[in-house]
Amino acid sequence: MKKPYTHYLIAVSDGEVAGFIGASLTLDTADITNVAVLPALRRRGIARALLLKMAARLSENGAREILLEVRKSGEAAIALYRGAGFSEISVRRGYYRDPTEDALIMRRALD
Ligand SMILES: CC(C)(COP(=O)(O)OP(=O)(O)OC[C@H]1O[C@@H](n2cnc3c(N)ncnc32)[C@H](O)[C@@H]1OP(=O)(O)O)[C@@H](O)C(=O)NCCC(=O)NCCS
């Protein structure tokens, strides 16, 4: 059986790390574990570029779908994911702590 696979991509701007994305892949299902961009460099398309590159990389490595969790109040992240083809499939009650909050589970099929 193929081993779970973890992958990180970083975005570099002027020699500094501007953002990163992490994902894990088990069989044909991938999970985006985190994505973040330096506050001063937001709204320049860095997270979108990281997410699309990661989706392509995961697809090349056998992923058929990508799942992720996001705080229900995470408007920027939810907009980012919707714009990259993800849609909400369910809610995980009380998933986050400090503060306690529901998670939206989002999914994008890859083909
Ligand atoms: C969410 C985050 C990664 C977005 O990074 P970014 O590089 O600024 O995002 P992009 O510039 O690629 O934005 C892509 C799209 O996402 C949406 N978006 C991004 N930030 C947004 C905001 N503050 N409000 C509303 N929509 C937003 C927009 O649709 C945007 O497209 P547009 O600029 O053409 O309108 C960044 O705000 C961040 O690091 N936040 C803190 C960490 C976090 O919340 N991570 C996600 C947890 S799962």
The ligand as an ORCA input file, in Angstrom:
! r2SCAN-3c Opt
* xyz 0 1
  C      -6.513     33.168      4.043
  C      -5.143     33.663      3.523
  C      -4.189     32.461      3.425
  C      -5.345     34.275      2.118
  O      -4.045     34.589      1.585
  P      -3.871     35.670      0.397
  O      -2.539     35.437     -0.241
  O      -4.156     37.023      0.919
  O      -5.034     35.250     -0.615
  P      -5.098     35.601     -2.175
  O      -4.542     36.984     -2.388
  O      -4.527     34.488     -2.965
  O      -6.664     35.684     -2.377
  C      -7.356     34.790     -3.246
  C      -8.845     35.038     -3.082
  O      -9.249     34.684     -1.764
  C     -10.267     35.597     -1.313
  N      -9.762     36.390     -0.191
  C      -8.493     36.448      0.280
  N      -8.432     37.263      1.351
  C      -9.681     37.743      1.550
  C     -10.261     38.621      2.494
  N      -9.513     39.204      3.476
  N     -11.586     38.870      2.437
  C     -12.343     38.299      1.475
  N     -11.854     37.458      0.510
  C     -10.542     37.179      0.566
  C     -10.575     36.492     -2.496
  O     -11.589     35.859     -3.258
  C      -9.253     36.483     -3.228
  O      -9.382     36.796     -4.588
  P      -9.331     38.363     -5.034
  O      -8.191     39.004     -4.310
  O      -9.141     38.253     -6.512
  O     -10.649     38.927     -4.621
  C      -4.543     34.774      4.455
  O      -5.541     35.747      4.694
  C      -4.020     34.251      5.776
  O      -2.848     33.848      5.884
  N      -4.885     34.250      6.821
  C      -4.487     33.757      8.127
  C      -4.324     32.247      8.126
  C      -5.594     31.554      7.694
  O      -6.705     31.974      7.995
  N      -5.399     30.408      6.992
  C      -6.477     29.566      6.556
  C      -6.821     28.649      7.665
  S      -7.450     27.128      7.089
*
